[in-house]
Each structure stands twice: as C-alpha cells, then as structure tokens.
Amino acid sequence: MSNIVLAQAAEAANINAGLAAIGYGLGAIGAAIGVGLIWAAVINGTARQPEAQGQLQGIAWISFVLVEVLALIGLVVYFIASGA
C-alpha cells in the first residue's frame, strides 16, 4: 500500500513541474506584452509631444524594471514549484 502512495506522490511531483513550466511560460508572455505596450506608449507620446521625451523615457524605464522584476519573480516561483 505504501508503494502505491509513494508512486502517486512521485507522479504528482512530475505533474506539478509541468504545470509550473506552463505557468511561467504564460507569465513570461505577459511580461513581454507589458514591455511592448510600455515602449509603444513612449513612442506614441514622443511622436505627439517631442519635448516630453525625457520625462516619458524616465517613466518608461521605471515601468520596464517593474515588469521585468515580476517576470523574475515568476522564474523564482517556477523553480520553487518544480522542486528543482
């Protein structure tokens, strides 16, 4: 009986690693979309008002860093969830 329980636990660990990989992949796609939207907004804003370019770029870099930190947190959560 205990062998069956251990086998089921090992199988569950393999499924969790796969789900963690899928979750991180979705998180990475979200970060990529976020970065694209940030820089698209900067380009659009600079085209509309060129004198605000410096201020827009400063805000964009801060937003970019925040989005990338979320992606790195997702990577850490992936490693924790996969048990690697």
Phi and psi in radians as a Rosetta constraint file:
Dihedral C 1 N 2 CA 2 C 2 CIRCULARHARMONIC -1.193 0.35
Dihedral N 2 CA 2 C 2 N 3 CIRCULARHARMONIC -0.492 0.35
Dihedral C 2 N 3 CA 3 C 3 CIRCULARHARMONIC -1.148 0.35
Dihedral N 3 CA 3 C 3 N 4 CIRCULARHARMONIC -0.649 0.35
Dihedral C 3 N 4 CA 4 C 4 CIRCULARHARMONIC -1.155 0.35
Dihedral N 4 CA 4 C 4 N 5 CIRCULARHARMONIC -0.727 0.35
Dihedral C 4 N 5 CA 5 C 5 CIRCULARHARMONIC -1.126 0.35
Dihedral N 5 CA 5 C 5 N 6 CIRCULARHARMONIC -0.746 0.35
Dihedral C 5 N 6 CA 6 C 6 CIRCULARHARMONIC -1.136 0.35
Dihedral N 6 CA 6 C 6 N 7 CIRCULARHARMONIC -0.682 0.35
Dihedral C 6 N 7 CA 7 C 7 CIRCULARHARMONIC -1.134 0.35
Dihedral N 7 CA 7 C 7 N 8 CIRCULARHARMONIC -0.705 0.35
Dihedral C 7 N 8 CA 8 C 8 CIRCULARHARMONIC -1.173 0.35
Dihedral N 8 CA 8 C 8 N 9 CIRCULARHARMONIC -0.641 0.35
Dihedral C 8 N 9 CA 9 C 9 CIRCULARHARMONIC -1.157 0.35
Dihedral N 9 CA 9 C 9 N 10 CIRCULARHARMONIC -0.699 0.35
Dihedral C 9 N 10 CA 10 C 10 CIRCULARHARMONIC -1.142 0.35
Dihedral N 10 CA 10 C 10 N 11 CIRCULARHARMONIC -0.707 0.35
Dihedral C 10 N 11 CA 11 C 11 CIRCULARHARMONIC -1.127 0.35
Dihedral N 11 CA 11 C 11 N 12 CIRCULARHARMONIC -0.683 0.35
Dihedral C 11 N 12 CA 12 C 12 CIRCULARHARMONIC -1.133 0.35
Dihedral N 12 CA 12 C 12 N 13 CIRCULARHARMONIC -0.636 0.35
Dihedral C 12 N 13 CA 13 C 13 CIRCULARHARMONIC -1.146 0.35
Dihedral N 13 CA 13 C 13 N 14 CIRCULARHARMONIC -0.663 0.35
Dihedral C 13 N 14 CA 14 C 14 CIRCULARHARMONIC -1.167 0.35
Dihedral N 14 CA 14 C 14 N 15 CIRCULARHARMONIC -0.682 0.35
Dihedral C 14 N 15 CA 15 C 15 CIRCULARHARMONIC -1.157 0.35
Dihedral N 15 CA 15 C 15 N 16 CIRCULARHARMONIC -0.697 0.35
Dihedral C 15 N 16 CA 16 C 16 CIRCULARHARMONIC -1.099 0.35
Dihedral N 16 CA 16 C 16 N 17 CIRCULARHARMONIC -0.652 0.35
Dihedral C 16 N 17 CA 17 C 17 CIRCULARHARMONIC -1.135 0.35
Dihedral N 17 CA 17 C 17 N 18 CIRCULARHARMONIC -0.703 0.35
Dihedral C 17 N 18 CA 18 C 18 CIRCULARHARMONIC -1.154 0.35
Dihedral N 18 CA 18 C 18 N 19 CIRCULARHARMONIC -0.734 0.35
Dihedral C 18 N 19 CA 19 C 19 CIRCULARHARMONIC -1.156 0.35
Dihedral N 19 CA 19 C 19 N 20 CIRCULARHARMONIC -0.612 0.35
Dihedral C 19 N 20 CA 20 C 20 CIRCULARHARMONIC -1.128 0.35
Dihedral N 20 CA 20 C 20 N 21 CIRCULARHARMONIC -0.685 0.35
Dihedral C 20 N 21 CA 21 C 21 CIRCULARHARMONIC -1.143 0.35
Dihedral N 21 CA 21 C 21 N 22 CIRCULARHARMONIC -0.717 0.35
Dihedral C 21 N 22 CA 22 C 22 CIRCULARHARMONIC -1.120 0.35
Dihedral N 22 CA 22 C 22 N 23 CIRCULARHARMONIC -0.754 0.35
Dihedral C 22 N 23 CA 23 C 23 CIRCULARHARMONIC -1.089 0.35
Dihedral N 23 CA 23 C 23 N 24 CIRCULARHARMONIC -0.721 0.35
Dihedral C 23 N 24 CA 24 C 24 CIRCULARHARMONIC -1.189 0.35
Dihedral N 24 CA 24 C 24 N 25 CIRCULARHARMONIC -0.661 0.35
Dihedral C 24 N 25 CA 25 C 25 CIRCULARHARMONIC -1.051 0.35
Dihedral N 25 CA 25 C 25 N 26 CIRCULARHARMONIC -0.755 0.35
Dihedral C 25 N 26 CA 26 C 26 CIRCULARHARMONIC -1.143 0.35
Dihedral N 26 CA 26 C 26 N 27 CIRCULARHARMONIC -0.660 0.35
Dihedral C 26 N 27 CA 27 C 27 CIRCULARHARMONIC -1.143 0.35
Dihedral N 27 CA 27 C 27 N 28 CIRCULARHARMONIC -0.650 0.35
Dihedral C 27 N 28 CA 28 C 28 CIRCULARHARMONIC -1.188 0.35
Dihedral N 28 CA 28 C 28 N 29 CIRCULARHARMONIC -0.653 0.35
Dihedral C 28 N 29 CA 29 C 29 CIRCULARHARMONIC -1.121 0.35
Dihedral N 29 CA 29 C 29 N 30 CIRCULARHARMONIC -0.719 0.35
Dihedral C 29 N 30 CA 30 C 30 CIRCULARHARMONIC -1.071 0.35
Dihedral N 30 CA 30 C 30 N 31 CIRCULARHARMONIC -0.722 0.35
Dihedral C 30 N 31 CA 31 C 31 CIRCULARHARMONIC -1.147 0.35
Dihedral N 31 CA 31 C 31 N 32 CIRCULARHARMONIC -0.695 0.35
Dihedral C 31 N 32 CA 32 C 32 CIRCULARHARMONIC -1.110 0.35
Dihedral N 32 CA 32 C 32 N 33 CIRCULARHARMONIC -0.717 0.35
Dihedral C 32 N 33 CA 33 C 33 CIRCULARHARMONIC -1.133 0.35
Dihedral N 33 CA 33 C 33 N 34 CIRCULARHARMONIC -0.719 0.35
Dihedral C 33 N 34 CA 34 C 34 CIRCULARHARMONIC -1.077 0.35
Dihedral N 34 CA 34 C 34 N 35 CIRCULARHARMONIC -0.764 0.35
Dihedral C 34 N 35 CA 35 C 35 CIRCULARHARMONIC -1.117 0.35
Dihedral N 35 CA 35 C 35 N 36 CIRCULARHARMONIC -0.726 0.35
Dihedral C 35 N 36 CA 36 C 36 CIRCULARHARMONIC -1.081 0.35
Dihedral N 36 CA 36 C 36 N 37 CIRCULARHARMONIC -0.720 0.35
Dihedral C 36 N 37 CA 37 C 37 CIRCULARHARMONIC -1.178 0.35
Dihedral N 37 CA 37 C 37 N 38 CIRCULARHARMONIC -0.652 0.35
Dihedral C 37 N 38 CA 38 C 38 CIRCULARHARMONIC -1.064 0.35
Dihedral N 38 CA 38 C 38 N 39 CIRCULARHARMONIC -0.900 0.35
Dihedral C 38 N 39 CA 39 C 39 CIRCULARHARMONIC -1.276 0.35
Dihedral N 39 CA 39 C 39 N 40 CIRCULARHARMONIC -0.501 0.35
Dihedral C 39 N 40 CA 40 C 40 CIRCULARHARMONIC -1.116 0.35
Dihedral N 40 CA 40 C 40 N 41 CIRCULARHARMONIC -0.674 0.35
Dihedral C 40 N 41 CA 41 C 41 CIRCULARHARMONIC -1.172 0.35
Dihedral N 41 CA 41 C 41 N 42 CIRCULARHARMONIC -0.641 0.35
Dihedral C 41 N 42 CA 42 C 42 CIRCULARHARMONIC -1.150 0.35
Dihedral N 42 CA 42 C 42 N 43 CIRCULARHARMONIC -0.770 0.35
Dihedral C 42 N 43 CA 43 C 43 CIRCULARHARMONIC -1.095 0.35
Dihedral N 43 CA 43 C 43 N 44 CIRCULARHARMONIC -0.757 0.35
Dihedral C 43 N 44 CA 44 C 44 CIRCULARHARMONIC -1.113 0.35
Dihedral N 44 CA 44 C 44 N 45 CIRCULARHARMONIC -0.788 0.35
Dihedral C 44 N 45 CA 45 C 45 CIRCULARHARMONIC -1.142 0.35
Dihedral N 45 CA 45 C 45 N 46 CIRCULARHARMONIC -0.664 0.35
Dihedral C 45 N 46 CA 46 C 46 CIRCULARHARMONIC -1.201 0.35
Dihedral N 46 CA 46 C 46 N 47 CIRCULARHARMONIC -0.626 0.35
Dihedral C 46 N 47 CA 47 C 47 CIRCULARHARMONIC -1.162 0.35
Dihedral N 47 CA 47 C 47 N 48 CIRCULARHARMONIC -0.594 0.35
Dihedral C 47 N 48 CA 48 C 48 CIRCULARHARMONIC -1.395 0.35
Dihedral N 48 CA 48 C 48 N 49 CIRCULARHARMONIC -0.632 0.35
Dihedral C 48 N 49 CA 49 C 49 CIRCULARHARMONIC -2.498 0.35
Dihedral N 49 CA 49 C 49 N 50 CIRCULARHARMONIC 1.493 0.35
Dihedral C 49 N 50 CA 50 C 50 CIRCULARHARMONIC -1.056 0.35
Dihedral N 50 CA 50 C 50 N 51 CIRCULARHARMONIC -0.499 0.35
Dihedral C 50 N 51 CA 51 C 51 CIRCULARHARMONIC -1.246 0.35
Dihedral N 51 CA 51 C 51 N 52 CIRCULARHARMONIC -0.230 0.35
Dihedral C 51 N 52 CA 52 C 52 CIRCULARHARMONIC -1.652 0.35
Dihedral N 52 CA 52 C 52 N 53 CIRCULARHARMONIC 0.198 0.35
Dihedral C 52 N 53 CA 53 C 53 CIRCULARHARMONIC -1.038 0.35
Dihedral N 53 CA 53 C 53 N 54 CIRCULARHARMONIC -0.783 0.35
Dihedral C 53 N 54 CA 54 C 54 CIRCULARHARMONIC -1.080 0.35
Dihedral N 54 CA 54 C 54 N 55 CIRCULARHARMONIC -0.782 0.35
Dihedral C 54 N 55 CA 55 C 55 CIRCULARHARMONIC -1.165 0.35
Dihedral N 55 CA 55 C 55 N 56 CIRCULARHARMONIC -0.702 0.35
Dihedral C 55 N 56 CA 56 C 56 CIRCULARHARMONIC -1.130 0.35
Dihedral N 56 CA 56 C 56 N 57 CIRCULARHARMONIC -0.695 0.35
Dihedral C 56 N 57 CA 57 C 57 CIRCULARHARMONIC -1.186 0.35
Dihedral N 57 CA 57 C 57 N 58 CIRCULARHARMONIC -0.630 0.35
Dihedral C 57 N 58 CA 58 C 58 CIRCULARHARMONIC -1.090 0.35
Dihedral N 58 CA 58 C 58 N 59 CIRCULARHARMONIC -0.797 0.35
Dihedral C 58 N 59 CA 59 C 59 CIRCULARHARMONIC -1.116 0.35
Dihedral N 59 CA 59 C 59 N 60 CIRCULARHARMONIC -0.687 0.35
Dihedral C 59 N 60 CA 60 C 60 CIRCULARHARMONIC -1.136 0.35
Dihedral N 60 CA 60 C 60 N 61 CIRCULARHARMONIC -0.726 0.35
Dihedral C 60 N 61 CA 61 C 61 CIRCULARHARMONIC -1.126 0.35
Dihedral N 61 CA 61 C 61 N 62 CIRCULARHARMONIC -0.701 0.35
Dihedral C 61 N 62 CA 62 C 62 CIRCULARHARMONIC -1.115 0.35
Dihedral N 62 CA 62 C 62 N 63 CIRCULARHARMONIC -0.771 0.35
Dihedral C 62 N 63 CA 63 C 63 CIRCULARHARMONIC -1.124 0.35
Dihedral N 63 CA 63 C 63 N 64 CIRCULARHARMONIC -0.700 0.35
Dihedral C 63 N 64 CA 64 C 64 CIRCULARHARMONIC -1.049 0.35
Dihedral N 64 CA 64 C 64 N 65 CIRCULARHARMONIC -0.778 0.35
Dihedral C 64 N 65 CA 65 C 65 CIRCULARHARMONIC -1.110 0.35
Dihedral N 65 CA 65 C 65 N 66 CIRCULARHARMONIC -0.737 0.35
Dihedral C 65 N 66 CA 66 C 66 CIRCULARHARMONIC -1.092 0.35
Dihedral N 66 CA 66 C 66 N 67 CIRCULARHARMONIC -0.734 0.35
Dihedral C 66 N 67 CA 67 C 67 CIRCULARHARMONIC -1.145 0.35
Dihedral N 67 CA 67 C 67 N 68 CIRCULARHARMONIC -0.733 0.35
Dihedral C 67 N 68 CA 68 C 68 CIRCULARHARMONIC -1.213 0.35
Dihedral N 68 CA 68 C 68 N 69 CIRCULARHARMONIC -0.571 0.35
Dihedral C 68 N 69 CA 69 C 69 CIRCULARHARMONIC -1.120 0.35
Dihedral N 69 CA 69 C 69 N 70 CIRCULARHARMONIC -0.681 0.35
Dihedral C 69 N 70 CA 70 C 70 CIRCULARHARMONIC -1.102 0.35
Dihedral N 70 CA 70 C 70 N 71 CIRCULARHARMONIC -0.656 0.35
Dihedral C 70 N 71 CA 71 C 71 CIRCULARHARMONIC -1.150 0.35
Dihedral N 71 CA 71 C 71 N 72 CIRCULARHARMONIC -0.691 0.35
Dihedral C 71 N 72 CA 72 C 72 CIRCULARHARMONIC -1.192 0.35
Dihedral N 72 CA 72 C 72 N 73 CIRCULARHARMONIC -0.633 0.35
Dihedral C 72 N 73 CA 73 C 73 CIRCULARHARMONIC -1.099 0.35
Dihedral N 73 CA 73 C 73 N 74 CIRCULARHARMONIC -0.681 0.35
Dihedral C 73 N 74 CA 74 C 74 CIRCULARHARMONIC -1.067 0.35
Dihedral N 74 CA 74 C 74 N 75 CIRCULARHARMONIC -0.665 0.35
Dihedral C 74 N 75 CA 75 C 75 CIRCULARHARMONIC -1.133 0.35
Dihedral N 75 CA 75 C 75 N 76 CIRCULARHARMONIC -0.726 0.35
Dihedral C 75 N 76 CA 76 C 76 CIRCULARHARMONIC -1.132 0.35
Dihedral N 76 CA 76 C 76 N 77 CIRCULARHARMONIC -0.748 0.35
Dihedral C 76 N 77 CA 77 C 77 CIRCULARHARMONIC -1.101 0.35
Dihedral N 77 CA 77 C 77 N 78 CIRCULARHARMONIC -0.631 0.35
Dihedral C 77 N 78 CA 78 C 78 CIRCULARHARMONIC -1.044 0.35
Dihedral N 78 CA 78 C 78 N 79 CIRCULARHARMONIC -0.833 0.35
Dihedral C 78 N 79 CA 79 C 79 CIRCULARHARMONIC -1.151 0.35
Dihedral N 79 CA 79 C 79 N 80 CIRCULARHARMONIC -0.624 0.35
Dihedral C 79 N 80 CA 80 C 80 CIRCULARHARMONIC -1.177 0.35
Dihedral N 80 CA 80 C 80 N 81 CIRCULARHARMONIC -0.775 0.35
Dihedral C 80 N 81 CA 81 C 81 CIRCULARHARMONIC -1.238 0.35
Dihedral N 81 CA 81 C 81 N 82 CIRCULARHARMONIC -0.564 0.35
Dihedral C 81 N 82 CA 82 C 82 CIRCULARHARMONIC -1.411 0.35
Dihedral N 82 CA 82 C 82 N 83 CIRCULARHARMONIC -0.266 0.35
Dihedral C 82 N 83 CA 83 C 83 CIRCULARHARMONIC 1.372 0.35
Dihedral N 83 CA 83 C 83 N 84 CIRCULARHARMONIC 0.306 0.35
